[in-house]
Amino acid sequence: MANRVVVPEQDSVVVEIEIAAPPDRVFQALTDAKQLEQWWRSPICETTAWKMDPRPGGKWGFETSPASQSINGVNEYKCHGEILDYMPGRYLVYTWIANWNDKPDAKTVVTWELVAIAGGTRVKVTHSGLSNQPVVRDAYRGGWPGVISNLKKFVEE
């Protein structure tokens, strides 16, 4: 099970997990659109489209079918952004602009950090820029652990 923490200033949600696979394999699952389509899933809605251009300045995004629950009155989720930085096998950083955010046009930032450990990879995802978005900050506290648990299951299979 993933550990989750909201940092004291309430700006970020941080989730960590250990995956029994090398960092390059985990990075591949984070940056290949076909693989993202396979593991980035939720029991409340189905992802219908994924795009990922994993290079600085590259664009990424996803859309879902109507969900069984809504956040801020939205139940068809659309999210996109731009790759800010990356190093294969080490980290991936991108902006996150989501139509269900408290402020739908606001850019937040998602950072994936991968560290090689004995037997695999320690994965840390930090979603920052949430200090003025209390509704989605709480939703992300519940959502990110599921996302990285799905990543773990997919990569380890």
Buried (B, 14 or more C-beta within 10 A) or exposed (E): EBEBEBEEEEBBBBBBBBBEBBBEBBBBBBBBBEBBBBBBBBEBBEBEEBBBEBEEEBBBBBBBEEBEEEBBEBBBBBBBBBBBEBEEBBBBBBBBBBBBBBBBEBBBBBBBBBBBEEEBBBBBBBBBBBEEBEEBBBBBBEBBBBBBBBBBEBBEE
